[in-house]
Amino acid sequence: MKLTPQRNGDAPAGAVEANFDGLVGPTHNYAGLAFGNVASANNAEQPSNPRAAAQQGLAKMRALAALGLAQGLLPPHERPHLPTLRRLGFGGRDAEVLAQARRRAPGLLAAASSASAMWSANAATVSPSADCADGRVHFTPANLCTHLHRSIEAPTSARLLQAVFADPRHFVHHEPLPATPAFGDEGAANHTRLCADYGEPGLELFVYGRGDEREPAPSRYPARQTRLAGEALARLHGLRDERTLHAQQNPAVIDQGVFHNDVIAVGNRELLLYHEQAFADAATVRGWICTHLRGVRPVFVEVPEREVTVAEAVGSYLFNSQLVCTPDGAMRLIAAEESREQPRVWRAIERIVADPGNPIAAVEVFDLRQSMRNGGGPACLRLRVVLTPAERDAVNPLCWIDDTRATQLAHWIDRHYRDRLSLDDLADPQLLVESRIALDELTVLLGLGSVYDFQR
């Protein structure tokens, strides 16, 4: 039997942690653009199946909603992104822009067609109202300035978040941080919140790869998140200094393909699940949490290298699993099928779930191969947003997932998505037309207004 951690009663006003998953777009492809993302590089230029990718992600959303979780969605971005190509010197009609880019700079066409915006964990950093000085939920879109293909996401992400979380009485939207290397920001993939209950003030843990020149740095792959970015986010969101920690990711694991902290650690409520090599100084992280977490005893589940190597963690995306709490308070691990396929990783999961000393009661496994092949698993696909009942009521109601909405979206995907796409198809002007028709219909379906560049 699982132990139930001691807590200070129920969450004030029934606050919940909602998950907003990024819906895979109609031009989902494998371009292998992200240096340091091993899975993405290994599958570069293989044909993709946009229809299957979108349906796999939607199936996960439907299943979590059926468990009683607050499950929403964030729409896909427009790709190929013609405004980017025009800014880079390609002109004429849309078909001519695509043809020029394909002929003269195929790498730029691939960047403007990237599928990476589906990973909404990178869309923004979100702080709940209980943590912020003004009592509102704060959003800062990530600038994603390390890579060209990701840097174009911020304006659309900002418009989508503003359309879904529109009420200024409850939600505050900041501009992205300056898009310079010093303020490299990759969003919630490097941000974890721990608390006794979701509606109570919690601890916000910002994990960075690059600090000042005195700290060690990776030598093979770039450190995408900086300490300066985390510090700026904490100031913008009005977080209390004593309840905010900036911790360095172990540079050695970045060089092994751990491009975001959520590839090597995941936290939820009072639990922090992490690999023993995740942090430069794990003991300090644990000590700070023990000192500052109020109302509940923290639970640390450290997976040793002898049990699961960093390479196995990266290959299976064990730590990119979601940790979620169902309405009865039970915690579940939401894992990718690849975790079950690796015997050592699966044995580690079984040990963790069977351990009465932590609150994880069960594991749910999902087939997300289309996303995994591009280098992102269950946790990459979702943005966590803690909401009180009043804040939840202020969210665009058409963006919540239930069985009816999921069925509606499944039919929309089947009507508009191709079942095979190669990189050569990205220059097809008909694909651009198909995608815009699909997205235009989706904005009506979800009541979003004109959020895409082609609609403005």
N, C-alpha and C positions, 0 to 999 in steps of 0.2 A: 504494500500500500504506500502511496506517495504521502510525504509529509506536507502539510499545509503551512506555509510560512506565517509567522505572526505579523499582523498588520494593524493599522489604526482604523479598522472599520472599512466600510464601503467607500468607493470613490465619491468625492463630493459631487452632488448634482448628477451622478451617473455618467461621468465623462467616459468616453471610449477612445481607443486608438483605431482610427480608420485607415484602411489601405487604399490608395488610389494607384491602380496599375496603369502603366502605359500600354495603350492598344497598338499592336504592331501595324505598321502602315502597308499600303498596297504595293510599295516598291521595295519591300524587304529584300536585302541582298547581302552577300558576303564579299566585302572589298578588302578586309584585312588591313584597315587603316591605322589602328591604334598600336603604336610601338609600345611594347611592354605587356600587351594583352596576348598571352600565349595562345589561348583558344581561338581568338580572332585571326591571328597570323596563320595558325595551322589549317584553317579552313578557307583561306583567301581564294577568291575567284571560283569557288564551287557554285554550281547552280543552287538556287534557293527555291523555297515553296512559300510564297507570301500567304496564301490561303491557309495552309497548315499552321504556319507560325501564328497567325492571328487567332485561329480557332484554338490552338493550344493555350495561349495566354488567356483567352476568354473562358476556357474550361476551368482554369485555375480560379479566375474571378468568381465564376458561378458556384464552384464547390465551396469556396470560403464564405460566400454569402449564405449558402445553404447551411453552413455551420453556425450561423447567427452573427457573423462578423459584419461590421460596417464596411462595405466594399464599394468603392467607386472606381471610375476610370478617368484617365486623361487621354484625349484624342491624339492621333498621330500627327506628325509634322508633314508639311508639304515637301515632297521630294520627287524628282530633282528640284533643287531650290534655284530657280532661274535668277532671282535678284542677286544671288552671290556670283553666279557666272557673269552677269552683266557688270557687276562691280569690278570683275577681274578682266574686263576688256572684250568680252564676246558680245557682239551686237546683232541687230536684225530681228526678224520674227523669231518666235520661240523655237520653231523647228531649226532655224538657221543657227541659233545659239547652241543648241544641242549638237548639231552636226560639226560646228567649228570646234567645240570643246572636245568632242570625241576624236577628231582628226588631229588637233594641235596639242591638246593637253588632257589626255584621258585620265590622268591622276586627279585633275581638278574636277572633272565630271564625276568621278567616283566620290570625291569628297563632298560635292554638292548633292550627292544622292545617298549619303550615308543613312543606314537604318538605326544608328545609335540612339536617336531620340526616344526610342521605345523604352529605354531604361530610365524610368522616371525617378529612380533613386538619385540620379544626377541632375534632375530638373531644378532642384532648389534645396535650401536648408530651411527647416520649419521649426519654430519654437512655439510651444503651447502657451495659451493665455495665462496659465498658472505660473509660468516661469518669467513672464515679461512684465516690465514695470507698469505698463499701461493697461494690463489685463486683456489684451487682444492677441490673436494668433498672428505671428509675424512670418512672412515669406521673403526670402531673398533668392532670386534665380541665380544659378551657378553660371559663372562666366566661361568655364570650360576652355580656357585660353591656351592650354598646352597643345591642342591639336586643332588644325584648321577645320576638319569636318565636324568637330564638336562645338567650336566657337560660334558657329552660325545658329546654334539652337536657342541662345538666351532670349532674343526678342520674341520668338514665337512661344517659348515656354512661359514668358512673363504674361503674354496676352491670354494664353490658355488658363493659367492660374487665376488671373483676374476675372475671367469669365465664369470659372467654377466657384471661386470664393470671392464674390463681388461685394458683399455688404461691408461698408467701411466701419460700421459700428462694431464689427467682430474681427475684421481681417485687415492687416496692414501689409502692403506690397512695396518692397524696396527695389531700387534699381540694382542690377548686378554690380559686383565690385569692379573697379577698373581692370580692364582686360590686359594686364601686364603680368609677366612671370612672377613678380613679387607678391601678387595677390591671386595666384592660381587657386581656383575654387572649383571643386568637383561635386559640391552639393552634399546631400544626406548620406551618400556612400561613405563619407568620412565623419559621420556624426551619429552619436548614440545617446539616448536618454534613458536614465534609470530613475525609478520612483517607487514609492510604496503603493500608490494607486494613481491612475492616469490623471485624475483631476487635481491632485495635490502638487505643490512645487517639487520639482525633481532636480536631478543633476544632469548637466549637459556636458558630454565628453566630446571634444573636438580632437581628431587625430590628424596629424600632419606628417608629411614626408620630408619637407624641407623647412628647417628653422634658420638659425644664423650660422655664420661660418665656423663657429666653434663646435657645432654638432656634426656627427658623422652623416654622410650622404651616400646614396646608392651610386654605383659606378657604371652599371650596365644600362639600366632603364631610368627614365626621368621620374622624379618625385613630383607628382601632379599637384598635391595639396600643400599649401604653405601655412606656417604658423600665423603670419601676418593676416592671412585671409580669415582664419578662425577667430582671431582677436577682433577683427573688424565686424564680423558677423555677430559676435557676442555684444559688442557696443550697439550696433544697429537695433538688435532685438531687445535691448534693455535688460540683459541678463545680470544676475547678481554675481559679482566676482567670486564670492566664497562658494558658489554652487556651480562653478564652471571650471573645467580643467582642459588644458591643451597638452596633449601627450604625443610623443613622437612614435611613429611607426618604425619598426625595425628595418633599417635600410637594407639589410641582407635579404629580407623576404621580398622587398620591392624588386630586387635583382633576380628573384626567382619567379616573377610574374604576378606578384600581389600588387596590382596597380591601384587598388582602393582598399581601405581598411575592411570593407564588408566582404572581402574575399578571404579574410583571415580571422574575423571576429564579428560577433553579433550580440546585441543586448536587447533585453525586453523586461520592463518592470524592474524586479529586483535581481535579475539574472544576467550575468555576463558570461558568454560562451566564447572561448578564444583558444587559439593555438599557442603553445608555450613560447613560440618565437614571434608572436604578433607585435609586441611592443618593445621599444628600446629599453624600457624599465617597467616591467609588469608589476613588480612589487610596489612601486610608487603609485601606480594606478589603483591597485587593490587597496593600499593603505588610505588613499584619499577618499575612495568610495566608502570604506568602512567608517571613516571619521565623519563624513558629511551626509550620508544617506539617512534620512529620518523616517521613523515609523515602521521599519522592517529591517530584518537582518539580510544583508546582501548575500547572494549565492554566486560563487565563482566556479565555473566548470572549465578547467584547463586541460586541453588535449595535448599530451606529450608527443614529441617528435618520434619517439620509439613506437608509438601506437599508430600515428598517422603522420607521414612526412609532409613537409610543405608542398612538395611536388604532387603528392596524392590529394592534398587539400585543394590545390589549384585545379587539378584535373577533374575532381568530383564536385567542386563548389560546395563542399560540406558546410563551410561557414557562411556561404551566401544563401543558406537556407533562411526562411523567415521564422521568427518566433512570434506566435500570436496567442492571444487569450480569448477563449470562447466565453459566451455570456455567463457560464457557471464558474468562471475564474480559472479553469484548467488551462494549462499552457501546452501548445503543440508546436512541433518542429515541422515546417513545410519544406521538403527537400526535393531536389531534382532526381530523376531516374538514375542519373550517372552515379549518385551516391550509393544506390543499392547495387549497382553493377560492379563496384570495387569492393572486394571482400573485406579488406582491412578497414575501409571507411564504414562499411555497413555494420561490422562488428562493433566499431566505436559508437555508432549511433544506438545500437541495441543496448550497449552498456550504459550509455547516458540515460536512455529512456527508462531502463530498469532500475536505476539508482534512486532509492527513496530520499536521498539527500538533496535532490533538486526538483523543481516544480514541473519539469517537462514530463507530461503524462503519456504522450503518444506522438507518432510521426506519421505524416501524410506525404505520399510520394506522387510527383507529377511528371509527365512527359513534356519537357520544354526544349526538345532537341534543337528546334530551329533557332531559339534564342541562345542556347548553350553553345552552339557552333559559332556564334558571333561573339562569344565571350561574356555572357551575362546570364545569371540564373534567377531563381525565384525572388531573391531580395533585390536584385538589380531592377526588376520590373515594377517595383512599387515604391510609392512615396508615402511615408507614415505621417498622419496628421491627427493629433489628439484634439478632440472636440467635445465641448459640453453640449447638453441637449439644445440650448439656444443657438449655439454655433452650428451644430449639425442641421438644424432647421433652416439656417441661413445659406447653406450650400445649395448650388444649383440642383434642384431635385431630379432633373433628368439625367444627371451623371451618376446616380446611385445604381448599383447592379442588384437586380433580383431576377427571378427566373424568367419573368416576362420580358424584361429589358435585355437579358442575355440572349433569349431566343430571337428577339428583334434584331440584335446586332449580328447574330450568327447568320441570319438570312441576308443581311446587308453585306457581310463579308463574302458569302457565296455568290452574290450577284456581281460584285465589283472586283474581286481579287483574282489574279492569275495563280495557277498552280505550279508554274515553273518560271524562273527568271534568271537570266544570265547577265553579266556585266554589259555585254553588247546591247541588251535590251534597254539599258538606261538612256541610250541616245534615240530611242524610238519615240517620235512625237505623239504617237497614238497612246503610248503608256502614260505620258504626261496628261493627255486629255482624259483618259480613263480615271486617273488618280484624282484629278480636280473635280470631276463629276462626282466621284465617291465622297470626297471630303466636303464638297458643297452640300450634298445630301445629309452627311453626318452632322454638320453644324445646325441644320434645321431639326434633325432628329433629337439633338441634345440641347437645343435652344441656346446656342453659344454666340450667335451674332457673327459678324465678319471678323474672324480671328486670323485668317490666312492672308498672305500678301496678295495672292491672285484675286481675293475678294475685295480688296481695299482700293 
